[in-house]
Amino acid sequence: MLTLHFDFRTLGTRQAFYQALVEQSGCGECFGYNLDALWDWLTGGMALPATLHLQHVAEVSTSAEFAPVLALLEEAAQQLAGELRLITH
């Protein structure tokens, strides 16, 4: 099982989140660094099952920078019916 860790205290931008995803998940240099690419990777490219540990999410959940990313992660987790787990700390 793939396990990824994201600490939103250290990820200051959406691009930093995408870079952390690339480094941890092995999606490679072809990743598009946008929401569409994130959706495609989570729902069709990434090895499943996977668990994403999201630290300090409450601090950024309503920010314009990360709210769209977090909403997409939630939607992907619902669509993948247990194959993608989100754990918030």
N, C-alpha and C positions, 0 to 999 in steps of 0.2 A: 504494500500500500504506500502510496506517495503521501508524504507529510510536508506541508509548507508552513512557514512562520512569517508573519508580517507584524511588525511593531510600528503602529501608526504615529508614535512619538518621534520615531527616527525617519519616517517616510514623509518628507515635507511636501512632496508633490505627487501628482498622479503618475508622472513619468518615473519617479523613484519607485513607486509601487510596481509599475510594469517591469522595470529593470530587475527588481527583486524576484518577480515572477519568472522572468527569463532565466535568471541565475539558478533558481531552485527547481524549476520544473523541466528544464531541458528542452524548452520549445525552440531554441535556436535563434539565429540572427534574423530569420525571416518574419519574426513576430512584428505586427504592425503598430504597436504602441498606441492603441486606441480602443474604445469600447467594443467596436465590432470585432476586432482581433481577439480581445479578451473573451467575448462570447464564443467565438469559433473555437478557440483553444480549449476552453472549459468543457464545451459540449461535444467536441468532436476530435480534438487532437491530443489532449492530455490523458495520460494513463490513469484509469480509474480502477478501483475506488481511490479516492483522495480525501485528505483532511486538511483544511486550512485553519490554522490557529491565528486569530485576529486579535492582537493585543492593543489595548487602549482605543478601541473602536468608539466608545461613547464620546470621547473627546473630539472626534472628527465626523461623527455620523450625520451631522446637519451641514457640514461645510460644503461649499460649492465644488471644492476640489475632489472630495471623496464620496459624497452622497450618491452620485451616479454609479460609481464603482461598487459600493456596498449594495445598492439596489440590484445591480446586475448579478452580483454574487448570490444574493438571496434567491433571485429568480432562477438562476442556473441550478442551485441546490434543490429547489422545488421540482424543476423539470427532470432532474437526474434521479429523483426518487431514492435517496439514500446512498447513491454512489459518490456524491460530493457532500462532505460534512463540513459545516462551518462551526467553529468553536470560538466564542468570544471570551476574552479575559479582561 
